[in-house]
Amino acid sequence: MKQGEITEQRFLRRTGLRMNDFALLQRVPFLTGLKAAETYELLADATVREHSRGTLLFAREEPADRFFIILDGWVKLSRETRDGHESVIGLFSRGESFAEAAMFESETFPVDGTAIETTRLLTIPAGSFRRRLSERPELMFKLMGSMSKHMRGLVRQIEQLTARTSAQRLAGFLASLARNAEPPVRLHLPVDKVLIAGRLGMQPETFSRALARLRRHGVHVDGHDVAIDDLHHLRQLAEGEER
């Protein structure tokens, strides 16, 4: 081992990450092109923090000196409109990163960030992250390649989203929450339906109609509790293979 090299165990102790968290990090878009040792190096100054529901993670106009990866939970990005109403800009969950603009510019956050349920975050200081990239230009190119690939993937997702019905979009969202759950599948929606509707690009009334359509496909909703009779069938519906 080279002097100063960070081992997995040292990295986990230093950051507060769990063993199974690292597998999640390797699927985060801007890290997917990196080797494990390179990830240890880039995230050496990151720390895990748990936040209770309703915690304001950062406020609009606050210096953007950090960014985040969600290990567990949900985060809402929003801003207040001129008439005093809240406008939800984004909704993020496990395995997603947000506020990455702080990597490249030390200005201010353009929105508020709030934990909307108990949430574990990996908080990454932007300054040390940029410094480590400047010391290892090859890592910068790898990161740029990963982000470019992710951007192309997002464009494809947007194209697919516009081609899918509201019921298919909702089916995909519920299937992603279920992951590899064993039947019978029981879920608890982690956030308000209005927020989910916004994430899926639909109005609340459209969301309600989509829920109604899914009943005939074995999806039963009672408040925030969801029962799915056949997860495989739901995934087929989300992909447009079943109608």
RACORVEN-V695017 format. One record per residue. RES is the residue in three letters. SS is DSSP state (alpha for helix, beta for strand, coil for the rest). PSI is psi in degrees with one decimal (NA if undefined). NEAR is the number of other ideal C-beta (glycine too) atoms within 8 Angstrom. Layout:
BEGIN
RES SS PSI NEAR
RES SS PSI NEAR
END
This chain:
BEGIN
MET coil 130.3 4
LYS coil 151.1 4
GLN coil 129.9 4
GLY coil -6.0 4
GLU coil 140.8 7
ILE coil 121.6 10
THR coil 167.0 8
GLU alpha -48.3 8
GLN alpha -41.3 6
ARG alpha -39.9 9
PHE alpha -45.4 13
LEU alpha -43.4 12
ARG alpha -41.5 7
ARG alpha -38.8 8
THR alpha -24.7 12
GLY coil 11.4 7
LEU coil 153.0 12
ARG coil 164.6 5
MET alpha -44.4 6
ASN alpha -11.0 6
ASP alpha -32.1 11
PHE alpha -35.2 12
ALA alpha -35.9 7
LEU alpha -42.4 11
LEU alpha -35.9 13
GLN coil -13.2 10
ARG coil -3.3 7
VAL coil 128.4 12
PRO alpha -45.0 10
PHE alpha -2.0 10
LEU alpha -6.0 12
THR coil -24.7 11
GLY coil 2.9 8
LEU coil 148.5 12
LYS coil 161.5 5
ALA alpha -46.1 9
ALA alpha -34.5 8
GLU alpha -37.4 11
THR alpha -42.8 13
TYR alpha -43.7 13
GLU alpha -46.7 11
LEU alpha -35.5 12
LEU coil 19.0 13
ALA coil -29.2 12
ASP coil 5.6 8
ALA coil 156.0 10
THR beta 145.4 8
VAL beta 132.6 13
ARG beta 141.4 7
GLU beta 136.2 8
HIS beta 137.0 11
SER coil 163.9 7
ARG coil 134.4 8
GLY coil -3.9 7
THR coil 130.3 9
LEU beta 113.2 8
LEU beta -37.9 10
PHE beta 154.9 10
ALA coil 152.2 7
ARG coil 137.8 9
GLU coil -2.0 5
GLU coil 145.2 8
PRO beta 129.4 7
ALA coil 79.2 15
ASP coil 13.2 8
ARG beta 158.8 11
PHE beta 178.5 14
PHE beta 153.4 14
ILE beta 132.3 11
ILE beta 121.0 17
LEU beta -35.6 12
ASP beta 145.5 7
GLY coil -166.3 16
TRP beta 145.1 13
VAL beta 139.3 17
LYS beta 133.6 13
LEU beta 130.3 13
SER beta 168.1 11
ARG beta 154.0 10
GLU beta 132.4 8
THR coil 172.0 8
ARG coil -29.5 3
ASP coil 10.6 4
GLY coil 4.0 5
HIS coil 155.7 6
GLU beta 132.4 7
SER beta 117.1 8
VAL beta 120.6 10
ILE beta -36.8 7
GLY beta 156.7 9
LEU beta 123.0 13
PHE beta 147.3 11
SER beta -169.7 10
ARG coil 130.2 8
GLY coil -0.3 8
GLU coil 151.3 9
SER beta 157.2 12
PHE beta 161.2 12
ALA coil 26.7 12
GLU alpha -15.3 8
ALA alpha -24.2 8
ALA alpha -18.4 13
MET alpha -33.5 8
PHE coil -12.5 5
GLU coil 137.2 6
SER coil 61.6 8
GLU coil -133.0 5
THR beta 157.7 8
PHE coil 132.4 14
PRO coil -6.7 5
VAL coil 173.0 10
ASP beta 144.9 12
GLY beta 126.4 13
THR beta 135.5 12
ALA beta 124.4 15
ILE coil 5.3 13
GLU coil 173.1 9
THR coil 125.6 10
THR beta 135.0 15
ARG beta 125.1 12
LEU beta 143.0 16
LEU beta 113.7 15
THR beta 124.1 11
ILE beta 115.4 12
PRO beta 126.2 10
ALA alpha -38.4 13
GLY alpha -51.9 8
SER alpha -31.1 9
PHE alpha -46.4 14
ARG alpha -38.8 10
ARG alpha -43.5 8
ARG alpha -36.7 12
LEU alpha -40.0 12
SER alpha -29.0 8
GLU alpha -20.6 5
ARG coil 78.4 10
PRO alpha -30.4 7
GLU alpha -30.3 6
LEU alpha -35.3 13
MET alpha -44.4 10
PHE alpha -38.0 8
LYS alpha -43.7 11
LEU alpha -42.3 13
MET alpha -38.6 8
GLY alpha -41.7 9
SER alpha -41.7 14
MET alpha -36.0 10
SER alpha -42.7 8
LYS alpha -40.9 11
HIS alpha -40.2 11
MET alpha -41.7 8
ARG alpha -37.6 8
GLY alpha -38.8 9
LEU alpha -39.1 8
VAL alpha -43.2 8
ARG alpha -39.4 8
GLN alpha -40.8 8
ILE alpha -41.9 8
GLU alpha -42.1 8
GLN alpha -37.9 8
LEU alpha -43.1 9
THR alpha -22.5 6
ALA alpha -9.7 5
ARG coil 150.2 11
THR coil 165.7 6
SER alpha -37.6 13
ALA alpha -38.8 11
GLN alpha -40.9 12
ARG alpha -44.2 15
LEU alpha -39.1 13
ALA alpha -42.3 15
GLY alpha -39.9 12
PHE alpha -46.6 11
LEU alpha -39.1 14
ALA alpha -36.5 11
SER alpha -33.9 7
LEU alpha -37.0 9
ALA alpha -27.4 12
ARG coil -119.0 5
ASN coil 35.0 4
ALA coil 144.0 9
GLU coil 146.1 4
PRO coil 151.1 7
PRO coil 138.1 6
VAL beta 127.3 10
ARG beta 125.8 9
LEU beta 156.5 12
HIS beta 116.4 7
LEU coil 123.0 10
PRO coil -15.4 9
VAL coil 166.9 10
ASP coil 148.4 5
LYS alpha -31.0 9
VAL alpha -39.6 8
LEU alpha -40.1 12
ILE alpha -42.1 13
ALA alpha -44.1 12
GLY alpha -41.1 9
ARG alpha -34.3 9
LEU coil 3.7 11
GLY coil 39.5 6
MET coil 157.1 10
GLN coil 155.0 6
PRO alpha -39.2 9
GLU alpha -34.1 6
THR alpha -38.7 10
PHE alpha -43.5 16
SER alpha -40.4 9
ARG alpha -36.5 9
ALA alpha -40.4 14
LEU alpha -42.8 11
ALA alpha -40.0 7
ARG alpha -31.5 10
LEU alpha -15.2 15
ARG alpha -39.7 9
ARG coil -9.7 5
HIS coil 17.3 13
GLY coil 24.3 11
VAL beta 121.3 14
HIS beta 126.1 8
VAL beta 130.8 8
ASP beta 97.6 5
GLY coil -118.6 4
HIS coil -0.1 5
ASP beta 134.0 10
VAL beta 132.6 12
ALA beta 132.6 12
ILE beta 118.8 14
ASP coil -40.9 9
ASP coil 99.3 9
LEU alpha -38.3 11
HIS alpha -43.9 6
HIS alpha -40.3 11
LEU alpha -40.0 17
ARG alpha -38.2 11
GLN alpha -40.7 9
LEU alpha -44.5 15
ALA alpha -34.3 12
GLU coil -0.6 8
GLY coil 12.7 8
GLU coil -13.6 5
GLU coil 142.1 7
ARG coil NA 3
END
